[in-house]
Amino acid sequence: MKKKDYMPEKDGDFDILQNNVYSAATADAAKWLIPQGLLTALNVPQLRWISAYANCCNPATRTPAVTREKNDGSVSFHESKLCEVIIKTIN
């Protein structure tokens, strides 16, 4: 059976997904039995992603370093924590 891939390829689609998952998981953490530690672990990479994505969307603040942060650092760690939330709650 093919492994499911929940992560969209486009940055804008990923931004919408991560925002929706984080908002829903935070609002329904008790109902979905999501450990607070998991949400806390997701918060820092989410803030890094939001900052890097916003800076990349603005031509005045887009730099190669910001683009690397968005593509390498923020996305890979944030995706792993986001997948953990999705797997524990939605699957």
N, C-alpha and C positions, 0 to 999 in steps of 0.2 A: 504494500500500500504506500502510495506517495505521501511524503511528509507535507503537512499543510504549511503554507507560507502566508502569514498574516500581514507582513510588512510591505506596504506599497513602495514602489520604486521611486516615484516622484516625491521630491521634498515637500511640496505643498500638501499632497495627500497624506504623507507621513505625519506632517504637522497636525493635520486635522485628526488623524487617528490617535496620535499620542495624547492630544488634548482631551479628546472624548473618553479614552480609556482612563486617563488619570482622574478626570472629573468624576466619572461614574464610579471608579474604584474607591475614591475618597468619600464620595457621598454614601456609598453602600458597603463600606468596609466591614461593618459589623454583620450585616445581613449575609454577605458573601464569605464571611470568615477569613478576610484578608488580614494577615498579621501587620500590625502597625510598623514593624521593622522593615517590611517589604516596601510599604509606601514611603517610608523615610529614605530608604535606599534609592528609590526612584526619583525623589525630589531633586537632589543635586544634579544628576545627569539631565533631568528635564529642564532645569533652569539653564544649564549649559547649552542645551539644544536650542531653547527659545532665544537666548542671546545670540548665538552663532547664526541661527537661521534668520533672525531679524536683521543682523548686520550684513548678511549675504544678500538679502532682498533689497537693501539700500545701496545704490551705487556709490554713494559718498563714504560709506563705511566698509565696503567690500574690499578686502585685501587677500593676498594669497594665504596669509596665516589664518585669517578668519575662515576662509574657505576650507583649509585643511582641518581646522578644528571642527567645523560642521561635518565634513565628510568622513574624517577618521575618528577623532576622539569622541565627539558627542554622539554620533549616530551609532557606532558599534556598541558602546557601553549602554546607551539608552535603550537600544533595541533589545539587548539581552535582558535588562530589567523589565522592560515593557512586555516581552514575551513571557517572562516569569509570571507577571500579573495575569496576562491573558490565559495562560495555561492553567493557573490555579483557580481561575474564576469562571472562565467562559467555556473551556473545553469540557 
